[in-house]
Structure formats: structure tokens, C-alpha cells
Amino acid sequence: MAGKIIDGKKIADAMLEAAKLRVAKLSKKPCLAIVIAGDDPASLVYTKKKHDACARVGIESRNVKLPASASEKEIISEVKKLNSDRGVDGILVQLPLPDGIDEDAVLSSVALEKDVDGFHAENFGRLALGIGKIAPCTPKGVMHLLKESGVSVSGKNAVVIGKSRIVGKPLALLLLNEGATVTVCHSKTRDLATHTRGADIICSAVGKPRLVTADMVKEGAVVIDIGTSKENEKLIGDVDFEKVKEKAALITPVPGGVGPMTIAMLIENTLICHQNRK
């Protein structure tokens, strides 16, 4: 019997509507500033979605657009201006940055209390200690999907495929903090299937089409597909969805699964930063 498909868009929409009600009760609108350098097509699309979500819930959003030729010093200078702007509650630096820019240096320049992406080294450290209030949006969205789908991760064997600091590493920490036994697999992992076959929860975030096949998944597993790739102009995930859904108890589609949750969690983190600054 085919597994239940987790409707990330429906869950994200409910979160945004709840956020809209919260914002309506505030005496001052929260403000999110998005810094983008260059004209990467995907980044422009993602940035627009973030601004649209802010408008939907009543959050003010600012677009700080810099040319692809902007230097690291110039980008950091813009970030520091936003750090000192008392009207700005959250700052997001859209990745990737142009070639030659040290992303770590730029992300570390964002004020800790305005770091809505959770990429600042101190926020990451707090996450590792299990005391952080801000977590990177996509992993936080995955955890919310699991919770809303009735999945308790405590005591479960979870495999995270991918070790990026944007998704893989923070997701592994969030799962660990909730009591899961976590294995992180990556490009150097030998025989990936030996790890995934014993997993109760599989989360893949590498951007490799159909990496996770049905023979790699045990019956009744929960499969969260975070990776995205394009094939013949169609967006597809890391999981061979049609075949894996026949074995999984729960599975997310691409698109419509984790993607919408990333935006919803950005709004949630902006509201947290606003409240903390008050």
C-alpha cells in the first residue's frame, strides 16, 4: 500500500495564516531585510517568494540589491548598516554569493540577534548544545513536518544524507536533540544503502536525482526528500518518489514538500527575532 504523502504546502499555509494573526496583534510590524548580490536566477526567484510571504503575513521586507561585482567588503558594509538599523529585526543574506566572496565572513557579520537563517557560528553552537531558539529554516521545517505528521523521532534510527551547514549538519543536530540515533552520510560514505535500509527516518539533501531508490528503504520508513534538481525543466528530488512511496509509511513530494516549509520557518524566525529584540 502506498505511503501517505506529507503535504508541506498545506502545513506551511496554516503556519503563515497563524503568523498573520500574530502580526496583526503587534503594535509595530516586524521587518526583514534580504541582502542579495548578483543576478542568479534561482536566487531571484527564492528572494521574491520570501518577500511575497512577508507581504502575506504583514511583515515589512526590504530588498538590499547589490551588483555581482560587489566586493566582500561592500557586502559586509551593507550588512553592518542593517545591524545598526533599529527598524530591522532580521537579516538574511541570500546564498550563493558571487565567486570569490567568503560566505563565512559575510554570514558571521550578521548581528547574532538578527540572524534569521541561524547560520551565525554562535547560533550554530547554541543549536549543537540544544539551547538555541533560532535554527536554519529548512531543517527546522523538516522537524515541523515530522511533528505535524505525528512522527515521534525519539528512539528512532535516522539517516541524514548530506552534510552541508545549511541542511545536513543542523538537521542531524535537531534530530539528535529530539532523541534520535543519527547517522550522517555523504559523498565519502561507503555503501549508502547499508545505512538507509535500517533507518526509520531517511532525510536526503544532496541534490542528486533519484539517489534514494526503493531497495534502499525498509517497509514503513518515513522518507523526507529535501534535495532538488531539474530534469527536462521539471523539478525532482533525491528520492525515486513513485517507487519509494509504495514502501514508505510517509513521504514528502518534490515540489510541495519541504520547500514551502523553508519560507514558513523564515517567517517564524523573523517573529522570534522581533520578540527577542523587544
C-alpha positions in Angstrom: 0.0 0.0 0.0 1.3 3.4 -1.0 2.5 5.7 1.8 0.8 8.8 2.9 2.1 11.9 1.2 3.0 14.8 3.5 1.5 18.0 2.2 4.1 20.6 3.0 2.3 23.4 1.3 -0.9 22.8 3.4 1.1 22.8 6.6 3.1 25.9 5.6 -0.1 27.7 4.6 -1.5 27.0 8.1 1.6 28.4 9.7 1.6 31.6 7.5 -2.1 32.2 8.4 -1.3 31.8 12.1 1.7 34.2 11.7 -0.6 36.7 10.0 -2.9 36.7 13.1 0.1 37.2 15.4 1.5 40.1 13.3 -1.9 41.8 13.3 -1.8 42.0 17.1 1.6 43.6 17.2 1.9 47.4 17.8 4.9 47.5 15.4 5.4 45.5 12.3 8.5 43.2 12.3 11.0 44.0 9.5 13.1 41.5 7.5 15.9 42.7 5.3 17.2 40.5 2.5 20.6 41.1 1.0 21.2 39.7 -2.5 24.3 40.2 -4.6 24.2 39.4 -8.3 21.5 38.1 -10.6 21.5 34.4 -10.1 18.1 33.3 -11.5 17.3 30.8 -8.7 18.2 33.4 -6.0 16.0 36.0 -7.6 13.1 33.5 -7.5 13.7 32.5 -3.9 14.0 36.1 -2.8 10.7 37.0 -4.4 9.0 34.1 -2.6 10.4 35.4 0.7 9.2 38.9 0.0 5.8 37.6 -1.0 5.5 35.6 2.2 6.3 38.7 4.2 3.6 40.7 2.4 1.1 37.9 3.0 1.5 37.9 6.8 2.1 41.7 7.2 5.8 41.8 7.8 7.8 44.6 6.3 10.5 43.4 4.0 13.4 45.3 2.5 15.4 44.2 -0.6 19.1 45.2 -0.5 20.3 44.5 -4.0 24.0 44.6 -4.8 25.7 44.0 -8.2 27.6 40.8 -8.9 30.7 42.9 -8.9 30.2 43.9 -5.2 33.3 43.1 -3.1 33.2 41.2 0.2 33.9 44.5 2.0 31.0 46.2 0.3 28.6 43.3 1.2 29.7 43.3 4.8 29.3 47.1 4.9 25.7 46.8 3.9 25.1 44.0 6.5 26.6 46.2 9.2 24.3 49.1 8.3 21.4 46.8 8.8 22.8 45.5 12.0 22.7 49.1 13.4 19.3 49.9 11.9 16.9 49.7 14.9 14.0 49.3 12.5 15.3 46.0 11.1 14.6 42.8 13.1 16.0 40.1 10.9 18.7 40.0 8.2 19.0 37.3 5.6 21.9 37.0 3.1 20.8 35.2 0.1 23.1 32.4 -0.9 25.1 31.6 -3.0 27.2 34.8 -3.1 29.3 35.7 -6.2 32.5 33.8 -6.8 35.4 35.0 -4.7 33.3 36.1 -1.7 34.0 34.4 1.6 30.5 33.3 2.7 31.6 32.6 6.2 32.9 36.1 6.7 29.7 37.6 5.4 27.4 35.4 7.4 29.4 36.0 10.5 29.0 39.7 10.1 25.2 39.4 10.6 24.3 40.5 14.2 23.5 37.5 16.3 20.1 38.8 17.4 19.1 39.4 13.7 20.3 36.1 12.3 17.0 34.7 10.9 18.9 32.0 9.0 20.7 30.6 12.0 24.0 30.5 10.2 26.0 32.6 12.6 28.7 30.5 14.3 27.3 31.3 17.8 23.7 30.3 16.8 25.1 27.1 15.3 26.9 26.4 18.6 23.7 27.0 20.6 21.9 24.6 18.3 24.6 22.0 19.0 24.1 22.5 22.7 20.4 22.2 22.4 19.8 25.7 23.8 19.2 27.7 20.6 15.9 29.4 19.7 16.9 30.0 16.1 17.6 27.1 13.8 18.3 27.1 10.0 14.9 27.3 8.2 15.0 24.1 6.1 16.0 21.7 8.9 13.5 23.4 11.2 10.9 23.0 8.6 11.7 19.2 8.4 11.2 18.9 12.1 7.9 20.7 12.0 6.7 18.4 9.1 7.6 15.3 11.2 5.8 16.7 14.2 2.7 17.7 12.3 2.6 14.2 10.7 2.6 12.5 14.1 6.1 11.2 13.9 8.0 11.0 17.2 11.7 10.9 16.4 12.8 9.9 19.9 14.4 6.5 19.9 14.3 6.2 16.1 17.2 5.5 13.8 17.5 8.4 11.4 19.8 8.7 8.4 20.7 12.2 7.1 22.2 12.2 3.6 24.2 15.3 3.1 26.4 17.3 5.5 26.0 20.9 4.4 25.8 23.5 7.1 22.6 24.8 5.5 20.7 21.5 5.9 22.5 18.3 6.7 24.5 19.2 9.8 21.8 21.3 11.5 19.2 18.7 10.7 21.3 16.0 12.3 21.7 18.1 15.4 17.9 18.8 15.6 17.2 15.1 15.3 19.8 14.3 17.9 18.4 16.9 20.3 15.0 15.2 20.0 16.4 11.8 20.9 17.0 10.1 17.6 20.0 8.0 16.9 21.5 9.8 13.9 23.8 8.7 11.1 25.1 11.3 8.7 26.1 10.0 5.2 27.8 12.0 2.5 29.9 11.6 -0.7 32.7 9.7 1.2 30.2 7.2 2.7 30.8 3.6 1.6 27.7 1.6 0.6 25.0 4.1 1.4 22.3 1.5 1.2 23.6 -0.4 4.2 22.8 2.7 6.3 19.5 3.6 4.8 18.0 0.1 5.0 18.0 0.1 8.7 16.6 3.7 9.1 13.2 4.5 10.5 13.6 8.1 9.1 15.6 9.0 5.9 16.3 12.6 5.1 18.1 13.3 1.8 19.5 16.7 1.0 22.2 16.4 -1.7 20.5 17.4 -5.0 21.2 14.1 -6.8 18.2 12.9 -8.8 16.7 9.5 -7.6 19.6 8.8 -5.3 17.3 7.0 -2.9 15.7 4.0 -4.5 13.1 1.6 -3.3 15.6 -1.1 -2.5 17.4 1.3 -0.1 14.2 1.8 2.0 12.7 -0.5 4.6 8.9 -1.0 4.7 7.2 1.6 6.8 10.1 4.1 6.9 9.5 7.9 6.9 11.2 9.5 3.9 11.9 13.2 3.7 13.1 14.5 0.3 14.9 17.8 0.7 17.1 17.8 -2.4 16.1 19.4 -5.7 17.3 19.0 -9.2 15.9 19.9 -12.7 15.3 17.2 -15.3 13.8 18.3 -18.6 12.8 21.5 -16.9 10.9 19.6 -14.2 11.8 19.9 -10.5 12.6 16.5 -9.0 14.1 15.3 -5.7 16.7 12.9 -4.4 14.1 10.2 -3.9 12.7 7.9 -6.6 9.2 9.0 -5.5 6.9 6.8 -7.4 8.6 3.6 -6.3 9.6 4.6 -2.8 6.1 5.7 -1.9 5.0 2.1 -2.2 7.2 1.2 0.7 7.3 4.3 2.9 4.7 5.0 5.6 5.1 8.7 5.0 6.9 10.6 2.2 7.3 14.2 1.0 7.0 15.1 -2.6 9.1 17.5 -4.7 7.8 20.1 -5.2 5.3 20.7 -2.4 7.0 19.0 0.5 9.9 20.7 2.4 10.2 23.7 0.1 7.2 25.7 1.4 8.2 24.9 5.0 11.5 26.8 4.5 9.6 30.0 3.8 7.2 29.4 6.7 10.1 28.9 9.1 11.8 32.1 7.8 8.7 34.0 8.9 8.7 32.2 12.2 12.4 33.0 12.8 11.7 36.7 11.9 8.9 36.8 14.5 11.2 35.2 17.1 14.0 37.8 16.4 11.4 40.6 16.7 10.2 39.3 20.0 13.7 38.8 21.4 14.7 42.3 20.4 11.7 43.8 22.2 
